[in-house]
Amino acid sequence: MREWKQQVAVITGGGSGIGEALAHACADRGMRVALADVESEAAHRVAEAIRSRGGEALAWAVDVGNREAVTDFAAGVRESFGACHLLCNNAGVLVTRPLLEIEAKDWEWCLSVNLWGAIHSVSAFVPGMLESGAPGHVVNTASIVGLVPIAQGNLGAYTTTKFALVGFSESLRAELQALGAPIGVSVVCPGAVTTRIAESERNRPSQLKTGPAQVPPEADPHASPTPGKQSSEAVAAAILAGVENDETWILTHPEMKPLVAGRATALLEAFDRAALRRPD
Ligand SMILES: NC(=O)c1ccc[n+]([C@@H]2O[C@H](COP(=O)([O-])OP(=O)(O)OC[C@H]3O[C@@H](n4cnc5c(N)ncnc54)[C@H](O)[C@@H]3O)[C@@H](O)[C@H]2O)c1
């Protein structure tokens, strides 16, 4: 069993949904919690709720897509709490626009939060984690669409960022293992979870706004009453259990297995066709 007490958990997007539940779950295990969110008020509200239950938590207003802001956040956490032990790159936004209609600003926003956010955070925190020599873990929250694209909902851009995040996470895990570093890396790939992700537009910076061509929230599989939709609390508990086991992929929705199996089978069949085509 991992010793969590007094360890430092850093959670981006900690003001709502899965990040908020993760913050409470970490505090319940005796961890000191550093929250970052672009919605400063929400992050402060969560930190206050943890403190009112006797825990230790602080909040910072951070746009994870902004490298300097994330670097300053890391310096602030180090000053307040010391080195990070559990880095949860959870902040994310949903763009639901067909790929043939999507605008550059949609791409910029979605990539900056979902992909650059995790990249900036790893660059800002992992060197300090390595330097401390203490065991640690990085958790990147992707999505089931980081493992298999889903046709409905115009999730193409979101899917692109989450596939990239899965690749980033697996590569980081391999590199840290090769270094012999005591830092694990997991990527979380949930299906639908009851959160405010379908209201992501609330956080889009004004300079990256595009027209109202978004699909209505009820057409979005993250927002609709999808069978098997889970609570943020259940996903947070699964994440910490997966970290305890040092799992590469932390999965939460077993009913998604056939979709991933279908993609894997089709991929393997492509290798079989390649073998048949090979001239030698
Ligand atoms: N809800 C789902 O069905 C679902 C499924 C799979 C994966 N996810 C992923 O889970 C993660 C958490 O999302 P959620 O579902 O809890 O949604 P949510 O909207 O409830 O929470 C996301 C949090 O990220 C914050 N955020 C947004 N942009 C930010 C930025 N630029 N900088 C810092 N913080 C920012 C928001 O303010 C919010 O507090 C996301 O990465 C999302 O893609 C969600």
Ligand as a Chemical Component Dictionary entry (heavy atoms), coordinates in Angstrom:
data_LIG
# 
_chem_comp.id                   LIG 
_chem_comp.type                 NON-POLYMER 
_chem_comp.pdbx_formal_charge   0 
_chem_comp.three_letter_code    LIG 
# 
loop_
_chem_comp_atom.comp_id 
_chem_comp_atom.atom_id 
_chem_comp_atom.alt_atom_id 
_chem_comp_atom.type_symbol 
_chem_comp_atom.charge 
_chem_comp_atom.model_Cartn_x 
_chem_comp_atom.model_Cartn_y 
_chem_comp_atom.model_Cartn_z 
_chem_comp_atom.pdbx_ordinal 
LIG N1  N1  N 0  -16.583 14.188 -18.410 1  
LIG C1  C1  C 0  -16.319 13.215 -19.259 2  
LIG O1  O1  O 0  -17.206 12.521 -19.769 3  
LIG C2  C2  C 0  -14.878 12.918 -19.599 4  
LIG C3  C3  C 0  -14.576 11.724 -20.262 5  
LIG C4  C4  C 0  -13.259 11.437 -20.571 6  
LIG C5  C5  C 0  -12.263 12.326 -20.234 7  
LIG N2  N2  N 1  -12.578 13.496 -19.599 8  
LIG C6  C6  C 0  -11.476 14.400 -19.276 9  
LIG O2  O2  O 0  -11.479 14.640 -17.878 10 
LIG C7  C7  C 0  -10.781 15.850 -17.612 11 
LIG C8  C8  C 0  -11.560 16.664 -16.589 12 
LIG O3  O3  O 0  -12.743 17.168 -17.187 13 
LIG P1  P1  P 0  -14.174 17.093 -16.483 14 
LIG O4  O4  O 0  -14.953 16.097 -17.228 15 
LIG O5  O5  O -1 -14.033 16.967 -15.032 16 
LIG O6  O6  O 0  -14.788 18.524 -16.922 17 
LIG P2  P2  P 0  -15.059 19.851 -16.082 18 
LIG O7  O7  O 0  -15.382 20.914 -17.094 19 
LIG O8  O8  O 0  -16.046 19.599 -15.011 20 
LIG O9  O9  O 0  -13.642 20.155 -15.416 21 
LIG C9  C9  C 0  -12.555 20.609 -16.197 22 
LIG C10 C10 C 0  -11.769 21.633 -15.391 23 
LIG O10 O10 O 0  -10.676 22.106 -16.191 24 
LIG C11 C11 C 0  -10.620 23.531 -16.032 25 
LIG N3  N3  N 0  -9.952  24.161 -17.182 26 
LIG C12 C12 C 0  -10.435 24.356 -18.434 27 
LIG N4  N4  N 0  -9.550  25.029 -19.166 28 
LIG C13 C13 C 0  -8.464  25.246 -18.383 29 
LIG C14 C14 C 0  -7.227  25.893 -18.590 30 
LIG N5  N5  N 0  -6.906  26.466 -19.764 31 
LIG N6  N6  N 0  -6.346  25.935 -17.564 32 
LIG C15 C15 C 0  -6.655  25.386 -16.357 33 
LIG N7  N7  N 0  -7.825  24.779 -16.098 34 
LIG C16 C16 C 0  -8.719  24.700 -17.111 35 
LIG C17 C17 C 0  -12.082 23.942 -15.914 36 
LIG O11 O11 O 0  -12.224 25.239 -15.367 37 
LIG C18 C18 C 0  -12.621 22.847 -15.027 38 
LIG O12 O12 O 0  -12.476 23.162 -13.660 39 
LIG C19 C19 C 0  -10.605 16.539 -18.958 40 
LIG O13 O13 O 0  -9.276  16.354 -19.406 41 
LIG C20 C20 C 0  -11.567 15.791 -19.860 42 
LIG O14 O14 O 0  -11.172 15.847 -21.212 43 
LIG C21 C21 C 0  -13.861 13.795 -19.268 44 
# 
loop_
_chem_comp_bond.comp_id 
_chem_comp_bond.atom_id_1 
_chem_comp_bond.atom_id_2 
_chem_comp_bond.value_order 
_chem_comp_bond.pdbx_ordinal 
LIG N1  C1  SING 1  
LIG C1  O1  DOUB 2  
LIG C1  C2  SING 3  
LIG C2  C3  SING 4  
LIG C2  C21 DOUB 5  
LIG C3  C4  DOUB 6  
LIG C4  C5  SING 7  
LIG C5  N2  DOUB 8  
LIG N2  C6  SING 9  
LIG N2  C21 SING 10 
LIG C6  O2  SING 11 
LIG C6  C20 SING 12 
LIG O2  C7  SING 13 
LIG C7  C8  SING 14 
LIG C7  C19 SING 15 
LIG C8  O3  SING 16 
LIG O3  P1  SING 17 
LIG P1  O4  DOUB 18 
LIG P1  O5  SING 19 
LIG P1  O6  SING 20 
LIG O6  P2  SING 21 
LIG P2  O7  DOUB 22 
LIG P2  O8  SING 23 
LIG P2  O9  SING 24 
LIG O9  C9  SING 25 
LIG C9  C10 SING 26 
LIG C10 O10 SING 27 
LIG C10 C18 SING 28 
LIG O10 C11 SING 29 
LIG C11 N3  SING 30 
LIG C11 C17 SING 31 
LIG N3  C12 SING 32 
LIG N3  C16 SING 33 
LIG C12 N4  DOUB 34 
LIG N4  C13 SING 35 
LIG C13 C14 SING 36 
LIG C13 C16 DOUB 37 
LIG C14 N5  SING 38 
LIG C14 N6  DOUB 39 
LIG N6  C15 SING 40 
LIG C15 N7  DOUB 41 
LIG N7  C16 SING 42 
LIG C17 O11 SING 43 
LIG C17 C18 SING 44 
LIG C18 O12 SING 45 
LIG C19 O13 SING 46 
LIG C19 C20 SING 47 
LIG C20 O14 SING 48 
# 
